Amino acid sequence: MSDLAPVLAVIDANLDQSLARLFDLMRVPSISADPAFAKDVRRAAEWLVADLKTIGFDASVRETPGHPMVVAHHAGPAGAPHVLCYGHYDVQPVDPLDLWESDPFAPAIKDLGAGRKIITGRGSSDDKGQLMLFVEACRAFKQAQGTLPCAVTMLFEGEEESGSPSLKAFLEANARELKADVALICDTGMWDRDTPAITAGLRGLVGEEITVRAANRDLHSGEFGGAAANPLHILAKILADLHDETGRVTLPGFYDGVEETPPEVLKMWEDLDQTAETFLGPIGLAVPSGEKDRSVLELVWARPTAEVNGFAGGYAGQGFKTVIAAEAHAKVSFRLVHRQDPAKIRAAFRDFIRARLPADCSVTFNPHGGSPAIQLDFHSPLVKKAKAALTDEWPKPAAIIAAGGSIPVAGEFKEILGMDSLLVGFGLPDDRIHSPNEKYDLSSFHKGQRSWARILAALGA
Amino acid sequence: MSDLAPVLAVIDANLDQSLARLFDLMRVPSISADPAFAKDVRRAAEWLVADLKTIGFDASVRETPGHPMVVAHHAGPAGAPHVLCYGHYDVQPVDPLDLWESDPFAPAIKDLGAGRKIITGRGSSDDKGQLMLFVEACRAFKQAQGTLPCAVTMLFEGEEESGSPSLKAFLEANARELKADVALICDTGMWDRDTPAITAGLRGLVGEEITVRAANRDLHSGEFGGAAANPLHILAKILADLHDETGRVTLPGFYDGVEETPPEVLKMWEDLDQTAETFLGPIGLAVPSGEKDRSVLELVWARPTAEVNGFAGGYAGQGFKTVIAAEAHAKVSFRLVHRQDPAKIRAAFRDFIRARLPADCSVTFNPHGGSPAIQLDFHSPLVKKAKAALTDEWPKPAAIIAAGGSIPVAGEFKEILGMDSLLVGFGLPDDRIHSPNEKYDLSSFHKGQRSWARILAALGA
């Protein structure tokens, strides 16, 4: 850490220049979802390649069937770890344009008073502002020291806002080149303006569409009601049976691989001051559902779920139709944690349904998703170093949190490259990503550069 | 009964003339659902009035907000009972026209061989062929005896195929005029070609739409899954709880007023040779659902049900969406028997749902239907006389059966006029009513006239 002070000083001194570079990148309307902007997407990639070259990266635009990737390499000291920094340079569409207070592609600084300034414009937070943190941290190391503390590969994607259709094949095709010791992902948020966060857990997902069939046609409930099987009854019973009265999921073997969260982590989450009231109040609820005697944060971050995402059957339009439908349909998903096995859970769910089906009824399945959870060891050197580095930078100690949903790229890094991901980002809940008037706090942009410089130094130490 | 033989002889002798009259009526395309045929509907009513006048009825076309009613009165012997004969002279639309083997409004006789002849054309069975049985039976009495055995009121409706929108108000407005000792309804079928049937029971109906609401908006199941109430889970549990493992409905008080069917009636139904295999096989099922240890006929004719007719919630389109929906919707109906009280069952159902609702969730209800069952006393003189009269006419004894669905007019006669209905009809399962190539067996038309003559004589005796 002895040589970090000059690096941080360069970051502080060069803030205006780094902002100017971010603004250059933000002016390119790299909307990946709209084919009309394909050339702009490419232009953003080319801008990044040119900028990375100025700080000594071996950088190139790399083709995919869709928008290109940016890949850049820089060596590190002998024996230092190799990190892969991931971000995405494409942005969300901007409509409805009339809700923007200023041109989404004319970035600006806005002073909110009380010492708070924000960067306004599309991509300021998601994700151009965040990916440039990596670039600026490396630039500062180069300027202050002439070297980086680690070997660094940059991988910047141009299709993240369109579902990353080319990512998996690109990782597979370039696995040897892209494999590093750890991935650093900057596409998440802080806990609050004073508290940085490391997202150490991401729930996995298994989805299954099921269709239960009984009679060979819709029936009149007067003629057949009481004698003919009703697939809506059968499906309702199956779905109701998925949870017991304590909120636990009843699939045999469902909790295999689920670990209890360490007491000190639960204590840390408790200190985050998120209560059932603050968590559920804004959505109009008061009582946590799911397993009893667990905090809302534990429920959404560290416990698995079975969730019915949709069902349909029979007549559900205006008025009434006394029909016994021939079939009923549901979509069910399971959020997984820790070492739960998606394939085993899918199989257990299918067995669970088949066991509840009358002999003359049938079921068909259509699988969706199927990714395990990602969970960093809370006590690993990676997490400890990152936490210490962030705690040095911000007013409050870094929180080690989790996310209830998946972040696909982290899953693919794990699956294809066998690489853990450290998810640290500086977005704030009021950044309005994907919405009009997106912004990024200037402090996120400034202290975010310093944060990554500290983390890179810690990992390289 | 001594004077019935000449009446039956007149019916036999005049079969061709009665067919000619039916054909005249059938040539009028009295499709009530299509406004383009409104004049034809009226023309059919006028034809009936004119015909009834020829046999001494005080007949008139009576206006309603929709299509007119035909009402006609004829006095009977002093002290004889007063019967109201109900039928409908409107017919179903005829499309798709290209599936008809002959013009639906050009009635004809078709010889199927083996002594079987049919009347082809729209309305032959439903219900012009059946309502003319009343008219022709009365005509034969007049011709043979100059009198009718009972006082007879004819009520022929012109909107039955359009949901009878004017019927209730018409009955209420003319209750004093229309009230009789019993209604005779000819709009049902025989058990088989040799076995006439008296429909002595009709299940009632209570319908309820329910919407369960939890959060104030749709939620992401990653962000909130495990902590936020899912209304699809709540609704599935409610619907699953409606039946116990023996197939009984679990609503408190649901079986109040339900009687066990007399053993001799169960024996009669058993002799009808309808098994689970013959009843469920054609719809692709094998195992009766519903209450255990009861025959399929008892289940659909004499046992009440709770049936989910539709449900919908969350995302049910193509693909998958990991949403926790804000609300879930279901339509549930109850088929009632004997003396079950629709209002009590609706209230019990609402209480049942409220008792299963988490404190921060809500439910709204939208009632549909609400009619009690209709059940004639199997041992009443009415049923006994009709059964004996029919048994005299047909190869096999009359079956006293029930219908799983309601026949609204019977409910309205009971509710508004306090009058039981005797439902006897001569349709056959292969009559293709509501479909192309509707037909009515000539034997139904001939022996149907004789059957009603026998019943009228028996009631008047």
Interface residues (C-beta under 8 A of the other chain):
Chain A: R203 L205 G207 E209 A214 A215 N216 R217 L219 H220 S221 G222 E223 F224 G225 G226 A227 A228 A229 N230 L232 H233 L235 A236 K237 L239 A240 D241 L242 H243 A276 F279 L280 I283 G284 L285 A286 V287 P288 S289 G290 E291 V296 L299 V300 R303 P304 T305 E307 V308 N309 G310 F311 A312 G313 G314 Y315 A316 G319 F320 K321 T322 V323 I324 A325 A328 H329 K331 S333 R335 P358 A359 D360 H368 G369 A403 G404 G405 S406
Chain B: R203 L205 G207 E209 A214 A215 N216 R217 L219 H220 S221 G222 E223 F224 G225 G226 A227 A228 A229 N230 L232 H233 L235 A236 K237 L239 A240 D241 L242 H243 A276 F279 L280 I283 G284 L285 A286 V287 P288 S289 G290 E291 V296 L299 V300 R303 P304 T305 E307 V308 N309 G310 F311 A312 G313 G314 Y315 A316 G319 F320 K321 T322 V323 I324 A325 A328 H329 K331 S333 R335 P358 A359 D360 H368 G369 A403 G404 G405 S406
